[in-house]
Amino acid sequence: MSSRCQKNDVHVVRRRLLISGLVQGVGFRWEYRRVAEAAGTVGWARNLADGRVEVLLEGPADAVAGVEAWCHTGPRHAVVTRVEGRDESLEDLEG
C-alpha cells in the first residue's frame, strides 16, 4: 500500500496482527490489501513459515478496527482460527 497516514493525527494507530488457521494459499494477502486500501489504511501482509499471516496495519483508529475485524473472517476460502493483535508505536513502516 503506497499512501501514507499523517503521523501527527492523534487518531492514527498501528496494529500488528498474527492470523492463524487456513490463511495461506487462499488469497488472504491479496484480499487483505484490497480491504485495507479501501479503508484508507497502509501497511503490509506476509506469509510466515509456520502457516500464519502477519499483518502490519496503520491508519485512522476506526479504519484499522474495521480491517482487523475483517481479518477475523478473511476471504471466502480462509478459515481463521485466531487473530492475535498488539498496538505498536508510529514509526516508519518496515517489512
N, C-alpha and C positions, 0 to 999 in steps of 0.2 A: 504494500500500500504506500502510495507516494506522498500524499499530502501530510502536513504537519499540524499539530494542535498547538494552540497558544499556551506556553508554559506558565504564563502569569495569570491565566484564568483559574480562579480558585475552585471551579467545578471540574477541572480536568483531573482524572485519576489514571493510574496504571495498575493493571492486574496481570499476574502470571497464573496460567491455568494448566493443570495436568489432567488430561482427559483419558479415561481408561475404558476398555471394552473393545468391541469390534469397531475400531475407528481408523484403521489403516486399510487402504485398498477399496474404500467405499466413497471416495470423493469428499472426505471430510474437509481437508485443507482447502480445496477449490471452492466449495460451497461456503466455508467459513469466510474466505476472502470476500466473496460477493456480499454476504450478510454484513460483515464488518465495514466494508466500504460504503454500503447503502446507509448504514447507521451513522456514518461520519467519524469513524474511529480509524486509528492507524496501528500498525504492529506487524506481527508475522505469526506463522504457524509452521511447525516442523514435526516430522515423524521421529520418534525416539526408538532406539534399538530394542527396548523392552515391549514394544507394541502400543505404547501410549502416543498421544499427540500433545505437544507442548505449544501453548499459545501465549504471546505477549500482546497485550491489548491496552491501548491508551486513547483517551478521549473524554468527552463530557460524561459525567458520572451516570446519568440516566441512559445514555447510549451504550456505555460499557456494560451496565447491568443488563440491558436488553440482549446484547450479544452473548454475554455469559449465560443468560437464561437459555438462549438458543443452543449453546454448547451442551446443555444437559440432555438434549434430544439429538442434535446433529442432523445430517442429511438423511434422506429416505432409507438407505440401506445400512446406516450405522445402528449399533446397539451400544449406547453409552451406559456404563455401569457405575461410573464415579467421576466427579469433577472436583478436584482439589484446587482451591484458589487462594492467592495471597496478594495483598496490596504491596506495591513497590514504590520507591521514590521516583520522581520525574527526572530523568536524565536522558542523554542521547540514546536512541534505540540502537541496540546491538543484537545480532542474531547470528 
